[in-house]
Amino acid sequence: MSSACPDRRLVALGLLVLVVATPALAGPAELRVCADPNNLPYSNERGEGFENRLADMLARELGARVRYTWWAPRRGFIRNTLAARACDVVLGLPEGFERARLTRPYYASTYVFAWRRADGPAVRSLDDPALRRVRVGVHLIGSHDDSTPPAHALARRGIVDNVRGYPIHGDSTVPDPAARILGALAAGEIDVAVTWGPLAGYFAPRQAIPIDLAPVTPALDPPGLRFVFAMAAGVRKDDVALAERLDAALAARRTDIEALLDAYGVPRVEQGR
């Protein structure tokens, strides 16, 4: 997976998968959802994530009911779900993802810097000299080639020794392991976190102390490392009809989706940036 994909969400990890039953099936249509059971703010088994709520919206719009299949995000996620026809739709794919036919994006977000309001450096640029002297936390997926954009951008600048990595997957036996990086920031283990905006926007207000956020700049770090991503739903490439149905449903619920993202603190940027 390209290093330009956002953590956990954009390496086909922690992505919500919607499966729409074929019209030939008897009885009410189902929107069968394959989702990570432990990955707020996106989804969990209690239906508390914004993609759980989006699944409900789309199901109502399509005249279907939701039924979940839980799938922990790991390598091979797309191969074992969408490509294997175990499911038909994936929510939260980045625009340009080549292994699926995508709907029009329904939001765009950005990586952000996060710091403690009381004593953290208010970093807003990857070129801020403070990043060379403070403890910086980033998400790591596994091998170096799968590192997240912040890890690559800092390494390009020679900022390595003061960087601490936090696994995206983490310990699946604890709630929301990807949120560990925000807990570490609040606890003083690190001074700045650089992480995907929807995760930070949801968990920063839930820390015991105030945490401030700012979008990472530059949004495009030459020679092509991206920090802003437009997010879409994806279906198999030959499933034109389903993509069109989802586009229509997403457009019909545009106002509701914006309100939903606001409620979960998802930072957004203008699409096409």
Backbone hydrogen bonds in HBPLUS format (Angstrom, degrees):
<---DONOR---> <-ACCEPTOR-->    atom                        ^
c    i                          cat <-CA-CA->   ^        H-A-AA   ^      H-
h    n   atom  resd res      DA  || num        DHA   H-A  angle D-A-AA Bond
n    s   type  num  typ     dist DA aas  dist angle  dist       angle   num
A0005-CYS N   A0002-SER O   3.37 MM   3  6.01 154.5  2.44 121.6 120.6     1
A0010-LEU N   A0006-PRO O   2.91 MM   4  4.68 144.9  2.03 127.7 134.0     2
A0009-ARG N   A0007-ASP O   2.21 MM   2  5.36 153.0  1.27 114.8 103.4     3
A0013-LEU N   A0008-ARG O   2.92 MM   5  4.48 114.5  2.36 136.4 151.3     4
A0091-LEU N   A0016-LEU O   2.47 MM  75  5.05 162.7  1.50 165.3 172.0     5
A0017-VAL N   A0034-CYS O   2.45 MM  17  4.55 159.8  1.49 165.3 165.2     6
A0034-CYS N   A0017-VAL O   2.39 MM  17  4.55 145.5  1.50 143.2 154.1     7
A0018-LEU N   A0089-VAL O   2.40 MM  71  4.58 125.1  1.68 120.8 138.8     8
A0089-VAL N   A0018-LEU O   2.48 MM  71  4.58 124.1  1.77 152.0 170.2     9
A0019-VAL N   A0032-ARG O   2.15 MM  13  4.32 131.9  1.34 134.2 153.1    10
A0032-ARG N   A0019-VAL O   2.28 MM  13  4.32 138.4  1.43 167.0 151.4    11
A0021-ALA N   A0030-GLU O   3.05 MM   9  5.52 164.2  2.08 156.2 160.0    12
A0025-LEU N   A0022-THR O   3.15 MM   3  5.92 166.4  2.17 123.2 126.9    13
A0065-ARG N   A0029-ALA O   3.06 MM  36  6.49 140.3  2.22 130.0 139.3    14
A0031-LEU N   A0065-ARG O   2.44 MM  34  5.48 168.6  1.45 149.6 151.4    15
A0067-ARG N   A0031-LEU O   2.98 MM  36  6.13 151.1  2.07 128.5 130.7    16
A0033-VAL N   A0067-ARG O   2.46 MM  34  5.75 146.7  1.57 137.8 150.5    17
A0069-THR N   A0033-VAL O   2.46 MM  36  5.73 151.3  1.54 144.6 146.9    18
A0035-ALA N   A0069-THR O   2.96 MM  34  6.49 136.1  2.16 138.9 152.4    19
A0071-TRP N   A0035-ALA O   2.91 MM  36  5.55 157.9  1.96 125.8 132.8    20
A0045-GLU N   A0037-PRO O   3.15 MM   8  4.70 142.1  2.30 126.0 115.0    21
A0039-ASN N   A0043-SER O   2.89 MM   4  5.31 149.6  1.98 160.0 169.5    22
A0042-TYR N   A0039-ASN O   2.91 MM   3  5.79 134.7  2.12 134.2 135.1    23
A0043-SER N   A0039-ASN O   3.12 MM   4  5.31 161.5  2.15 112.9 116.8    24
A0050-PHE N   A0041-PRO O   2.78 MM   9  6.16 159.1  1.82 164.6 157.3    25
A0051-GLU N   A0042-TYR O   2.91 MM   9  5.09 144.1  2.04 133.6 144.2    26
A0047-GLY N   A0044-ASN O   2.97 MM   3  5.45 163.3  2.00 117.7 121.5    27
A0052-ASN N   A0049-GLY O   3.14 MM   3  5.09 127.6  2.43  93.7 107.4    28
A0053-ARG N   A0049-GLY O   3.15 MM   4  6.54 156.2  2.21 147.0 152.5    29
A0054-LEU N   A0050-PHE O   2.89 MM   4  6.07 147.1  1.99 134.8 144.5    30
A0055-ALA N   A0051-GLU O   2.91 MM   4  5.93 151.6  1.99 135.1 142.4    31
A0056-ASP N   A0052-ASN O   3.14 MM   4  6.51 151.1  2.23 142.6 149.8    32
A0057-MET N   A0053-ARG O   3.03 MM   4  6.38 155.2  2.09 145.9 152.4    33
A0058-LEU N   A0054-LEU O   2.92 MM   4  6.19 169.5  1.93 160.2 161.1    34
A0059-ALA N   A0055-ALA O   2.91 MM   4  6.02 157.8  1.96 148.5 155.2    35
A0060-ARG N   A0056-ASP O   3.01 MM   4  6.23 161.8  2.05 149.7 153.9    36
A0061-GLU N   A0057-MET O   2.98 MM   4  6.25 159.8  2.02 150.2 156.3    37
A0062-LEU N   A0058-LEU O   2.90 MM   4  6.08 145.6  2.02 147.1 155.9    38
A0064-ALA N   A0059-ALA O   2.72 MM   5  4.70 168.6  1.74 149.0 147.5    39
A0063-GLY N   A0060-ARG O   3.16 MM   3  5.03 157.3  2.21  99.4 106.2    40
A0080-ASN N   A0076-GLY O   2.88 MM   4  5.94 153.8  1.95 155.0 161.1    41
A0081-THR N   A0077-PHE O   3.03 MM   4  6.06 116.0  2.46 140.7 156.1    42
A0081-THR N   A0078-ILE O   3.27 MM   3  5.17 151.5  2.35  98.4 106.7    43
A0083-ALA N   A0078-ILE O   2.95 MM   5  6.04 162.9  1.98 155.3 159.9    44
A0086-ALA N   A0081-THR O   2.96 MM   5  4.93 141.8  2.11 155.7 156.7    45
A0085-ARG N   A0082-LEU O   3.09 MM   3  5.19 160.4  2.13 108.1 113.3    46
A0090-VAL N   A0234-GLY O   2.72 MM 144  4.99 152.2  1.80 144.4 153.5    47
A0234-GLY N   A0090-VAL O   2.70 MM 144  4.99 153.0  1.77 142.8 152.5    48
A0093-LEU N   A0232-ALA O   2.89 MM 139  5.25 163.5  1.92 161.8 157.7    49
A0232-ALA N   A0093-LEU O   2.76 MM 139  5.25 160.8  1.80 153.2 159.9    50
A0097-PHE N   A0094-PRO O   2.96 MM   3  5.67 148.4  2.06 148.7 148.4    51
A0095-GLU N   A0230-ALA O   2.72 MM 135  5.41 152.7  1.79 163.4 164.9    52
A0101-ARG N   A0235-VAL O   2.76 MM 134  5.20 158.9  1.81 150.9 155.5    53
A0235-VAL N   A0101-ARG O   2.78 MM 134  5.20 155.5  1.84 147.0 154.5    54
A0103-THR N   A0233-ALA O   2.74 MM 130  5.34 155.0  1.80 157.6 163.2    55
A0106-TYR N   A0231-MET O   2.84 MM 125  6.14 147.0  1.95 163.7 171.7    56
A0231-MET N   A0107-TYR O   2.68 MM 124  5.55 175.5  1.68 171.6 172.0    57
A0269-VAL N   A0108-ALA O   2.98 MM 161  5.62 151.5  2.06 131.1 137.5    58
A0109-SER N   A0229-PHE O   2.96 MM 120  5.68 152.3  2.03 157.9 154.2    59
A0229-PHE N   A0109-SER O   2.93 MM 120  5.68 158.3  1.98 155.1 162.3    60
A0197-GLY N   A0110-THR O   2.89 MM  87  5.39 135.5  2.09 128.6 141.8    61
A0111-TYR N   A0227-PHE O   2.92 MM 116  5.46 145.4  2.04 149.4 160.3    62
A0216-VAL N   A0111-TYR O   2.97 MM 105  5.69 165.0  2.00 138.3 135.4    63
A0112-VAL N   A0195-THR O   2.82 MM  83  5.64 165.3  1.84 163.2 165.4    64
A0195-THR N   A0112-VAL O   3.03 MM  83  5.64 147.6  2.14 157.8 162.0    65
A0113-PHE N   A0214-ALA O   2.74 MM 101  5.28 162.5  1.77 165.1 166.5    66
A0214-ALA N   A0113-PHE O   3.01 MM 101  5.28 144.3  2.14 144.0 149.9    67
A0114-ALA N   A0193-ALA O   2.78 MM  79  5.03 141.4  1.93 151.4 156.9    68
A0193-ALA N   A0114-ALA O   2.93 MM  79  5.03 158.9  1.97 141.1 147.6    69
A0115-TRP N   A0212-ASP O   3.05 MM  97  5.52 151.8  2.13 147.2 154.8    70
A0212-ASP N   A0115-TRP O   2.90 MM  97  5.52 162.0  1.93 169.4 168.6    71
A0120-GLY N   A0116-ARG O   2.80 MM   4  4.68 149.4  1.89 142.4 145.2    72
A0117-ARG N   A0210-PRO O   3.08 MM  93  5.66 173.3  2.09 137.7 139.8    73
A0123-VAL N   A0121-PRO O   2.83 MM   2  5.57 129.7  2.09 110.8  95.0    74
A0128-ASP N   A0125-SER O   3.11 MM   3  5.29 164.2  2.13 112.0 112.7    75
A0126-LEU N   A0217-THR O   2.87 MM  91  6.25 154.8  1.94 165.4 173.7    76
A0131-LEU N   A0128-ASP O   3.10 MM   3  5.95 155.6  2.16 124.8 129.3    77
A0132-ARG N   A0129-PRO O   3.03 MM   3  5.67 163.8  2.05 119.2 124.4    78
A0133-ARG N   A0130-ALA O   3.02 MM   3  5.47 160.1  2.06 114.6 120.9    79
A0134-VAL N   A0130-ALA O   3.11 MM   4  6.17 141.6  2.26 163.7 174.0    80
A0191-ASP N   A0135-ARG O   2.76 MM  56  5.13 159.3  1.80 132.5 139.9    81
A0192-VAL N   A0135-ARG O   3.09 MM  57  6.46 147.8  2.19 159.3 164.0    82
A0136-VAL N   A0162-ASN O   3.01 MM  26  6.29 167.3  2.02 156.0 160.2    83
A0164-ARG N   A0136-VAL O   2.72 MM  28  6.06 165.2  1.74 166.3 170.8    84
A0137-GLY N   A0192-VAL O   2.75 MM  55  6.16 159.8  1.79 155.5 162.7    85
A0194-VAL N   A0137-GLY O   2.93 MM  57  6.27 154.7  1.99 165.4 170.6    86
A0138-VAL N   A0164-ARG O   3.02 MM  26  6.39 155.0  2.09 157.5 162.6    87
A0166-TYR N   A0138-VAL O   2.84 MM  28  6.16 147.7  1.95 155.1 164.7    88
A0140-LEU N   A0166-TYR O   3.03 MM  26  5.77 155.5  2.09 130.6 133.7    89
A0168-ILE N   A0140-LEU O   3.05 MM  28  6.00 144.9  2.18 158.6 155.5    90
A0146-ASP N   A0143-SER O   3.01 MM   3  5.41 144.8  2.14 108.9 119.1    91
A0147-SER N   A0144-HIS O   3.07 MM   3  5.19 165.1  2.10 112.8 113.9    92
A0151-ALA N   A0148-THR O   3.04 MM   3  5.49 119.0  2.43 112.5 126.6    93
A0152-HIS N   A0148-THR O   3.22 MM   4  6.56 160.1  2.26 156.6 162.6    94
A0153-ALA N   A0149-PRO O   2.87 MM   4  6.04 166.9  1.89 160.1 163.9    95
A0154-LEU N   A0150-PRO O   2.96 MM   4  6.07 163.6  1.98 153.1 156.6    96
A0155-ALA N   A0151-ALA O   3.06 MM   4  6.13 159.7  2.10 143.0 149.2    97
A0156-ARG N   A0152-HIS O   2.93 MM   4  6.14 153.7  2.00 150.8 157.6    98
A0157-ARG N   A0154-LEU O   3.00 MM   3  5.16 129.9  2.26  99.1 112.7    99
A0159-ILE N   A0154-LEU O   2.89 MM   5  5.04 156.5  1.95 152.4 144.5   100
A0158-GLY N   A0155-ALA O   2.96 MM   3  4.93 162.0  1.99 107.0 111.7   101
A0163-VAL N   A0160-VAL O   3.04 MM   3  5.28 163.0  2.07 119.0 119.8   102
A0174-VAL N   A0171-ASP O   3.14 MM   3  5.90 171.3  2.15 123.2 125.9   103
A0179-ALA N   A0176-ASP O   3.00 MM   3  5.71 156.3  2.06 122.8 129.6   104
A0180-ARG N   A0177-PRO O   3.15 MM   3  5.61 166.4  2.17 116.8 119.6   105
A0182-LEU N   A0179-ALA O   3.02 MM   3  5.62 136.2  2.22 116.1 126.1   106
A0183-GLY N   A0179-ALA O   3.36 MM   4  6.77 155.0  2.43 149.2 156.4   107
A0184-ALA N   A0180-ARG O   2.88 MM   4  6.14 152.8  1.96 151.8 159.4   108
A0185-LEU N   A0181-ILE O   3.15 MM   4  6.34 146.7  2.26 134.6 142.8   109
A0186-ALA N   A0182-LEU O   3.06 MM   4  6.32 164.4  2.09 148.2 151.4   110
A0187-ALA N   A0183-GLY O   2.96 MM   4  6.11 146.9  2.07 143.6 153.0   111
A0189-GLU N   A0184-ALA O   2.94 MM   5  5.16 144.5  2.07 160.3 158.7   112
A0188-GLY N   A0185-LEU O   3.16 MM   3  5.30 158.1  2.21 105.0 111.8   113
A0200-ALA N   A0196-TRP O   3.20 MM   4  6.46 166.2  2.22 154.2 158.4   114
A0201-GLY N   A0197-GLY O   2.70 MM   4  5.76 167.4  1.71 166.0 170.0   115
A0202-TYR N   A0198-PRO O   3.24 MM   4  6.21 141.0  2.40 133.6 141.2   116
A0203-PHE N   A0199-LEU O   3.04 MM   4  6.19 170.9  2.04 155.5 158.2   117
A0204-ALA N   A0200-ALA O   2.87 MM   4  5.38 158.9  1.92 144.0 149.0   118
A0206-ARG N   A0203-PHE O   3.01 MM   3  5.09 144.1  2.14 104.2 115.4   119
A0207-GLN N   A0204-ALA O   3.25 MM   3  5.63 166.4  2.27 117.9 118.1   120
A0227-PHE N   A0219-ALA O   2.84 MM   8  5.02 141.7  1.99 164.9 158.8   121
A0221-ASP N   A0225-LEU O   2.74 MM   4  4.93 169.6  1.75 155.6 152.5   122
A0224-GLY N   A0221-ASP O   3.11 MM   3  5.73 160.0  2.15 115.5 121.6   123
A0225-LEU N   A0221-ASP O   2.93 MM   4  4.93 156.7  1.98 148.3 141.2   124
A0239-ASP N   A0236-ARG O   2.94 MM   3  5.41 166.0  1.96 121.7 126.0   125
A0243-ALA N   A0239-ASP O   3.26 MM   4  6.51 161.3  2.30 147.4 152.7   126
A0244-GLU N   A0240-VAL O   3.01 MM   4  6.28 155.5  2.07 152.4 158.9   127
A0245-ARG N   A0241-ALA O   3.01 MM   4  6.32 152.8  2.09 145.9 153.3   128
A0246-LEU N   A0242-LEU O   2.93 MM   4  6.16 161.6  1.97 154.6 159.1   129
A0247-ASP N   A0243-ALA O   2.90 MM   4  6.11 154.3  1.97 145.7 153.3   130
A0248-ALA N   A0244-GLU O   3.00 MM   4  6.22 159.3  2.05 146.1 151.1   131
A0249-ALA N   A0245-ARG O   2.97 MM   4  6.23 157.4  2.02 146.3 152.7   132
A0250-LEU N   A0246-LEU O   2.81 MM   4  5.98 163.9  1.84 154.9 159.0   133
A0251-ALA N   A0247-ASP O   2.94 MM   4  6.10 157.3  1.99 147.3 153.7   134
A0252-ALA N   A0248-ALA O   2.94 MM   4  6.12 154.8  2.01 145.5 152.6   135
A0253-ARG N   A0249-ALA O   3.11 MM   4  6.30 140.6  2.27 142.2 151.6   136
A0254-ARG N   A0251-ALA O   3.29 MM   3  5.08 162.6  2.32 108.3 107.2   137
A0257-ILE N   A0253-ARG O   2.82 MM   4  6.04 154.8  1.88 160.8 169.3   138
A0258-GLU N   A0254-ARG O   3.03 MM   4  6.32 159.4  2.07 152.3 157.1   139
A0259-ALA N   A0255-THR O   3.10 MM   4  6.37 160.5  2.14 148.1 153.1   140
A0260-LEU N   A0256-ASP O   2.90 MM   4  6.10 151.6  1.98 144.4 152.8   141
A0261-LEU N   A0257-ILE O   2.91 MM   4  6.18 164.2  1.94 155.9 158.7   142
A0262-ASP N   A0258-GLU O   2.97 MM   4  6.20 154.5  2.03 146.9 154.4   143
A0263-ALA N   A0259-ALA O   2.97 MM   4  6.19 155.4  2.03 145.7 152.0   144
A0264-TYR N   A0260-LEU O   3.21 MM   4  6.53 136.4  2.41 143.2 154.3   145
A0264-TYR N   A0261-LEU O   3.25 MM   3  5.21 132.5  2.49  94.3 106.5   146
A0266-VAL N   A0261-LEU O   3.01 MM   5  5.28 161.3  2.05 157.0 153.8   147
A0265-GLY N   A0262-ASP O   3.06 MM   3  5.12 163.0  2.09 106.9 111.6   148
A0273-ARG N   A0270-GLU O   3.22 MM   3  5.88 146.9  2.34 138.2 138.5   149
